Amino acid sequence: VKFVRYSRLVNTGERGRKAEDIALEWLLSQGFVLRERNFRAGHREIDLIVESRDRLHIVEVKSLTAPAAASPYEKVGRAKQLLLASAARSYIGLRHIEKEVQFDIVSIVFYEDRHELEYIPGAFFPIY
């Protein structure tokens, strides 16, 4: 096992991939089942699509490196919510999903040698 200091996550792409890995590992440990990762519908993307017994969860993963002025989840504004809802509609249509859909956020803050994860179920409810 190689130890990676989070201070070395220098670009946002690398930090984002690491955050998605951490979020997925945590969600799986909580009993969720992975359906898709980085689902694309045109220019829209869903980070993680997981399933619980009764729902499909559309999960946006946001991360920041400390110190940060705001929490990562605060970066999921109205425009991003609408893009996620649009991508979710595409996914639901393609896969013929009939379960209830929930939009969640996993927020991760990286510190020098650790991270903090916050899971926000039902983080927003898009109005179509």
C-alpha positions in Angstrom: 0.0 0.0 0.0 1.5 3.3 -1.1 0.8 6.3 1.1 0.0 9.5 -0.9 0.2 12.8 0.8 -2.9 14.8 -0.2 -0.8 17.9 -0.5 0.6 16.3 -3.7 -2.8 16.3 -5.4 -1.8 19.3 -7.3 -4.3 19.5 -10.1 -8.1 19.4 -9.9 -8.4 16.4 -12.2 -6.2 14.3 -10.0 -7.9 15.5 -6.8 -11.3 14.8 -8.4 -10.4 11.3 -9.4 -9.1 10.6 -5.9 -12.3 12.1 -4.4 -14.4 9.9 -6.6 -12.4 6.8 -5.5 -12.9 7.7 -1.8 -16.6 8.4 -2.3 -17.2 5.2 -4.1 -15.3 3.1 -1.6 -17.4 4.7 1.2 -20.7 4.3 -0.6 -20.0 0.6 -1.3 -19.1 0.2 2.4 -22.5 1.5 3.3 -24.3 -1.1 1.1 -24.8 0.8 -2.1 -24.3 -1.0 -5.4 -22.4 0.7 -8.2 -24.4 1.0 -11.5 -22.2 3.5 -13.4 -19.2 5.8 -12.9 -18.7 8.9 -15.0 -21.8 8.4 -17.1 -21.9 10.9 -19.9 -24.8 12.3 -21.9 -23.4 14.8 -24.3 -21.4 17.4 -22.3 -23.3 16.4 -19.1 -21.7 13.9 -16.6 -22.8 12.1 -13.5 -19.9 11.2 -11.2 -21.5 8.1 -9.6 -24.8 6.3 -10.0 -25.4 3.9 -7.2 -28.4 1.9 -6.1 -29.9 1.2 -2.7 -32.8 -1.2 -2.1 -35.5 1.2 -3.1 -33.8 4.1 -5.0 -31.4 5.1 -7.6 -28.9 7.7 -6.3 -27.3 10.2 -8.6 -24.2 11.3 -6.8 -22.2 14.4 -7.4 -18.7 14.3 -5.8 -17.1 17.6 -4.8 -13.7 18.2 -3.2 -11.5 21.0 -2.0 -8.1 21.1 -0.5 -7.9 22.8 3.0 -7.9 25.5 3.9 -11.1 26.4 1.9 -13.4 29.3 2.4 -16.5 27.1 1.8 -17.6 23.5 1.9 -17.3 21.6 -1.4 -21.0 20.9 -1.5 -21.7 24.6 -1.8 -20.2 24.5 -5.3 -23.2 22.6 -6.6 -25.2 25.5 -7.8 -28.5 25.7 -9.7 -26.8 25.3 -13.1 -25.0 22.1 -12.0 -28.2 20.7 -10.5 -30.0 21.3 -13.8 -27.2 19.5 -15.8 -27.3 16.6 -13.4 -31.1 16.3 -13.7 -30.8 16.4 -17.5 -28.1 13.7 -17.5 -30.2 11.6 -15.0 -33.2 11.8 -17.4 -31.0 10.5 -20.2 -29.7 7.6 -18.0 -33.2 6.7 -16.7 -34.5 6.6 -20.3 -31.6 4.6 -21.6 -31.7 2.0 -18.8 -35.5 2.0 -18.3 -35.3 2.8 -14.6 -38.5 2.7 -12.6 -37.2 3.3 -9.1 -37.4 6.6 -7.3 -34.4 8.8 -8.0 -32.5 10.8 -5.4 -29.8 13.4 -5.9 -27.0 13.1 -3.3 -23.7 14.9 -2.8 -20.5 13.5 -1.3 -18.3 16.4 -0.1 -14.6 15.7 0.6 -12.0 18.1 2.1 -8.4 17.1 1.7 -6.0 18.0 4.4 -2.2 17.3 4.4 -2.5 13.7 5.5 -6.2 12.9 5.8 -9.6 13.7 4.4 -13.1 14.4 5.7 -16.1 13.0 3.9 -19.6 14.3 4.3 -22.5 12.5 2.6 -25.6 14.6 1.9 -28.5 12.4 0.9 -31.4 14.2 -1.0 -29.1 17.3 -1.3 -31.4 18.9 -3.9 -34.6 18.3 -5.8 -34.5 19.5 -9.4 -37.5 21.2 -10.8 -37.9 20.2 -14.4 
